[in-house]
Amino acid sequence: MASPTGEQYELVHSGATENRAFITQLAAALRTLTVDGQHITEPYGADVPTPSANGIVLVPWPNRVDDGMWILDGRPQHLDITEPRFHNAIHGLLRFTAYTPIERTASSITLAATVFPQHGYPFQLETSVGYRLVDAGLEVTHRITNVGAAAAPVAVGAHPFLRVGDTPIEHLMLTVAARSKFASTQRMIPFVEMPVEATEFDLRRGRPVERLRLDDAYGEVVHEHGIAVHSLAAPDGRAVELWQDESFGYVQVFTPRNYPREGGRGLAVAIEPMTAPPNAFVTKRGVRWVAPGETWTARWGIRCRAAADA
């Protein structure tokens, strides 16, 4: 039977570690990622629809646009409402688009999709995402080219859920390299950015996941030597790290208690790199205006850290 996420592209890497990944045709999602047989992302089957946006690409904006409305050159733009519960436009325009493979090796794949002019977004973009397995993890490269006649507002994000092998999620410690957090309305739209110093939302030194109830955007992400690093760590010292380059100045942290797994619903952790915060088309914060003919590149990745390195 056909998969609800389309074709499944398997990647294999043999080196210092034995890595495998499956990428889906739908939304170019990272469906599974293992290192030496251990899952370092939340896996889901090829026979089920993508749960909770797990692993999908978010373009030309991540997160939400308030009421789906923003202003371009003095004129209101009305995006389709794709989050009816809160009456927002969420996670961009390619969430239910089939990507096309354009390059492939045993350990890497690049998939492409076009953003066509549509309700609330009168621009045309050629986009691609490249996945490449490397020792201890995965590198991801996003490229966006404006093929239209006017500068286009663009932001990019990803939605991976992480884990550390079979360690229960509630036993993990979460560390996020960010100095500020956005307070949001009940409709998940930020209204103020606050320092995390001396608050319960300061994750820079790590906090137990079981104590966290977050669906929040963080700002002032701290980059060192060109990357920011967030992590989930197990009691034995093993950890999974998500890194993001300087194009990604924001990160969303999501700790749902009802994530759907084969064995039932439970706690999960998404660490979502974003080049702009929620509602960026309205606030203009973090939005990259890509000129006609220009290509913009942004990178992030996931890697394991062995207990001896912790």
QUIBEL-V811671 format. One line per field, one symbol per residue. burial: b if it has 16 or more other ideal C-beta (glycine too) atoms within 10 Angstrom, else e. Layout:
# QUIBEL-V811671
burial: ???
This chain:
# QUIBEL-V811671
burial: eebebbbebebebeeebebbbbbbbbbbbbbbbbbeebbbbbbbebeeebbbbbbbbbbbbbbbbbbbbbeeeeeebebebbeeeeebbbbbbbbebebeeeeeeebbbbbbbebeeeebbebbbebbbbbbbbebbbbbbbbbbbebeeebbbbbbbbbbbbbbebebeebbbbbbbebbbebeeebbbeeeeebeeeebbbeebbebeebebebbbbebeeeeebbbbbbbbeeebbbbbbbbebbbbbbbbbbeebbeeeeeebbbbbbbbbbbbbbbbeebbbbebeeeeebebbbbbbbbeeeee
